[in-house]
Amino acid sequence: MASSPRNTLRALCIIITIFLLLAGLAVLIVWLIYRPHKPQFTVVGAAIYDLNTTCPPFISTSMQFTLVTRNPNRRVSIMYDKLTAYVSYRNQALTPSLALPPLYHATKSTVALSPVLGGAGVPVSVEVSNGLVMDEAYGVVALSVVLLGRLRWKAGAIKTLRYGVYVKCDVWVGLKKGFVGQVPLLGSPKCKVDI
C-alpha cells in the first residue's frame, strides 16, 4: 500500500519539528551551563603625581589608579583586546587615552591593573578647569576612570565574537593643592560595566 504525498509531507514536518526542538533544547542547556557573567571592576587605590591647571585651556596630569577586576565565571574565561584607559572630570577627558596590553582573565580569578595615565596637556573647557581648581581647593575631587575596548568569552575551545566593553569607575579622591603621591579614596563604588 503506497503512502500519499500528504502523509509523507506530514511525517517530514514532524521530523523537522522534533529536530528543531531538540537542537533548541541543546542550545538552551549549553547556554545555562556556560552563561557568561560580566566582569566586575573596582578602584582600590589612587596616586596623583601632577595636576597642572595653570595654563588654561590645557591641563597636564599624571595619575595612577589601581583597578581590580574579577571574573565571576566558573567555566568561562575572558579575553580583552584593544583596551584603552583615560581619566575624566565632569564627563571631559583629563588625560589622553592609553592603550593597555591584551589581558587574559582566567575563570574565577582576580587581576590588578595599575596604569599611569597622563602626559601632554589636554584641552578642556573653562568650566572644567575652574571646577577642578575649586574642587582641589576644597580638598575633594570627583574623577572617573574609563576603560574602553573589546572582549571575548572563551569556554574550552569555543570563543565568542568580540563585544564592545565600556567600564566607568566614579571615584572621590582627597586632594590638596601641591600634594603629590598616594591620595585617599573617599568613595569608590563598584564600577559600571556595559557590554
SULCORVEN-V209991 format. One record per pair of residues at least 24 apart in sequence whose C-alpha atoms are under 8 Angstrom apart, sorted by sequence separation. I is the first residue (numbers start at 1). J is the second residue. If there is no record, write none. Layout:
{{I | J} {I | J}}
This chain:
{{43 | 67} {44 | 68} {79 | 103} {80 | 104} {94 | 118} {95 | 119} {96 | 120} {144 | 168} {145 | 169} {167 | 191} {168 | 192} {42 | 67} {43 | 68} {79 | 104} {80 | 105} {95 | 120} {144 | 169} {145 | 170} {167 | 192} {168 | 193} {41 | 67} {42 | 68} {78 | 104} {79 | 105} {95 | 121} {96 | 122} {144 | 170} {145 | 171} {167 | 193} {41 | 68} {42 | 69} {77 | 104} {78 | 105} {95 | 122} {143 | 170} {144 | 171} {166 | 193} {167 | 194} {41 | 69} {77 | 105} {78 | 106} {94 | 122} {142 | 170} {143 | 171} {165 | 193} {166 | 194} {40 | 69} {41 | 70} {77 | 106} {78 | 107} {93 | 122} {142 | 171} {143 | 172} {165 | 194} {166 | 195} {39 | 69} {40 | 70} {76 | 106} {77 | 107} {87 | 117} {94 | 124} {142 | 172} {143 | 173} {165 | 195} {39 | 70} {40 | 71} {76 | 107} {86 | 117} {93 | 124} {141 | 172} {142 | 173} {164 | 195} {39 | 71} {40 | 72} {75 | 107} {85 | 117} {86 | 118} {92 | 124} {140 | 172} {141 | 173} {163 | 195} {38 | 71} {39 | 72} {61 | 94} {62 | 95} {74 | 107} {140 | 173} {141 | 174} {37 | 71} {38 | 72} {60 | 94} {61 | 95} {71 | 105} {73 | 107} {74 | 108} {140 | 174} {141 | 175} {37 | 72} {59 | 94} {60 | 95} {71 | 106} {72 | 107} {73 | 108} {139 | 174} {140 | 175} {37 | 73} {71 | 107} {72 | 108} {92 | 128} {139 | 175} {140 | 176} {36 | 73} {71 | 108} {72 | 109} {139 | 176} {70 | 108} {71 | 109} {90 | 128} {138 | 176} {139 | 177} {70 | 109} {71 | 110} {89 | 128} {136 | 175} {137 | 176} {36 | 76} {70 | 110} {136 | 176} {137 | 177} {34 | 75} {69 | 110} {70 | 111} {136 | 177} {34 | 76} {68 | 110} {69 | 111} {68 | 111} {69 | 112} {89 | 132} {68 | 112} {69 | 113} {67 | 112} {68 | 113} {66 | 112} {67 | 113} {66 | 113} {67 | 114} {65 | 113} {66 | 114} {65 | 114} {66 | 115} {64 | 114} {65 | 115} {64 | 115} {65 | 116} {64 | 116} {63 | 116} {64 | 117} {89 | 142} {90 | 143} {91 | 144} {62 | 116} {63 | 117} {89 | 143} {62 | 117} {63 | 118} {88 | 143} {89 | 144} {61 | 117} {62 | 118} {87 | 143} {88 | 144} {61 | 118} {62 | 119} {87 | 144} {88 | 145} {60 | 118} {61 | 119} {87 | 145} {88 | 146} {60 | 119} {61 | 120} {86 | 145} {87 | 146} {60 | 120} {61 | 121} {85 | 145} {86 | 146} {60 | 121} {85 | 146} {86 | 147} {59 | 121} {60 | 122} {85 | 147} {58 | 121} {59 | 122} {84 | 147} {85 | 148} {58 | 122} {59 | 123} {83 | 147} {84 | 148} {58 | 123} {59 | 124} {83 | 148} {84 | 149} {57 | 123} {58 | 124} {82 | 148} {83 | 149} {56 | 123} {57 | 124} {82 | 149} {83 | 150} {56 | 124} {57 | 125} {81 | 149} {82 | 150} {57 | 126} {80 | 149} {81 | 150} {56 | 126} {59 | 129} {80 | 150} {81 | 151} {80 | 151} {57 | 129} {79 | 151} {80 | 152} {56 | 129} {78 | 151} {79 | 152} {78 | 152} {79 | 153} {78 | 153} {79 | 154} {53 | 129} {77 | 153} {78 | 154} {76 | 153} {77 | 154} {76 | 154} {77 | 155} {76 | 155} {53 | 133} {65 | 145} {75 | 155} {76 | 156} {36 | 153} {34 | 155} {41 | 167} {43 | 169} {42 | 169} {46 | 173} {41 | 169} {43 | 171} {50 | 180} {49 | 180} {48 | 180} {49 | 181} {47 | 180} {48 | 181} {47 | 181} {48 | 182} {47 | 182} {48 | 183} {46 | 182} {47 | 183} {45 | 182} {46 | 183} {45 | 183} {46 | 184} {45 | 184} {46 | 185} {45 | 185} {44 | 185} {44 | 188} {43 | 188} {42 | 188} {42 | 189} {43 | 190} {42 | 190} {43 | 191} {41 | 190} {42 | 191} {40 | 190} {41 | 191} {40 | 191} {41 | 192} {41 | 193} {40 | 193} {39 | 193} {38 | 193} {38 | 195}}
